[in-house]
Amino acid sequence: MYTAVVVIQIIVSIVLIISVLLQVGKGATMGSSFGGGSSSQTVFGSAGPATMLAKITWVCLVIFLLSSIYLTHLSSTAKKSSIMSDVPSVTAPAKTALPETPAAGAPMTAPATK
């Protein structure tokens, strides 16, 4: 299931990028609307009905967002395991006993002689 959603995510993202790059910007005919030629778009008027490319962009956007949310949910609820869980842990070697040293500030006494 995870692999299928990732494949869908990749395909939709490629189609989304292509559909956005193929669209004409809203300010592309700005100069022609001020008398530079006849234009079907106006500066402050309505943009008209959505083109087929704009509809494809919106559908791809919705699919992309839903699949992103689903993949995020799958990764947050995934089993937390490691490939190293079967390897036994290495313990540190045992420390050897060191001779006792006087505490800091304690007076040093000479060994008693008989």
Summary of the structure (lengths in Angstrom):
residues: 114
radius of gyration: 36.1
end to end distance: 86.6
largest distance: 121.8
contacts: 165
relative contact order: 0.12
helix: 46%
strand: 0%
